[in-house]
Amino acid sequence: MLQWIQQHYEWVIAIVVAIVGLIVAWLQLKKTPSPQEKTGYENSTNAVVVQNASPRIEQKVIIGPELLRKRPPVPKEDTSRPKPNLTFKGVKVVHVREGIDSGFWDSDNVKDPYAVIACFRNESSMTKEVAPAYDVRCAIMFHDSQRNEIGNGISEALWVNSPGRAHFDVEVSHCAILAIVADDRIVSFCKREVRAHWGSGFVIDAYPLSKDLSTVEFRILRESELLFKPLVLDFSLRDGRPEVKLREES
């Protein structure tokens, strides 16, 4: 046997080296963690963090890929651009006359209907630049004494001396018509756009109101942007003349 090993020692050495190599590879493979034991977003769809609060309690916090993904920053409001500076100038009861084409205009004739109007001005400022506000509309909601809404409200009311929407250049004022009282009847008017084969236009619809009208809430908007906080006024009739008072909380 010894003589055979001496004659074939090269084979014996090769076999021993191979066996040692297999043993080393097996030991290294045993020490390498499995993919389930690896942590980190690059090695797993969900990263798992294990915290041992006590020998019997194991808390797993799973962080999904959507939370680890970098999110775009929230855009900041551009405060450098000038904005309109609408101020409320009060509510008044005046006389109006119906225009030849559409809308209502100022009147000095006491026999003309009463109109409750709310006035606004785009005031200039000594400390900031003020931008104009174009295509401004007034939306109105009406409620009775039981706080029930009358109708579905008006999305676009009329303006005094203006058949279309109001354009507020700096230091320009406009007044929205909230309600009109004529012959002891209360009515408001709304404008709506209509389309035909020749283009688009608008019509004015009457919005009848009951004598139980108690409050009027109105808002000034440009598109969907609220240019002034909502205002509420109390409404009543005395001897056929409207009386209004702005709510203090407004």
Buried (B, 14 or more C-beta within 10 A) or exposed (E): EEEEEEEEEEEEEEEEEEEEEEEEEEEEEEEEEEEEEEEEEEEBEEBBEEEEEEEEEEEEEEEEEEEEEEEEEEEEEEEEEEEBBBEBBEBEBBBBBBEEEBBBBBBEEEEBBBBBBBBBBBBEEEEEEBBEBEEBBBBBBBBBEEEEEBEEBBEBBBBBBBBEBBBBEBEBBBBBBBBBBEEEEBEBBBBEEEEEEEEEEBEBEEBEBEEEBBBBBBBBBBEEEEBBEEBBBEBEBEEEEBEBEBEEEE
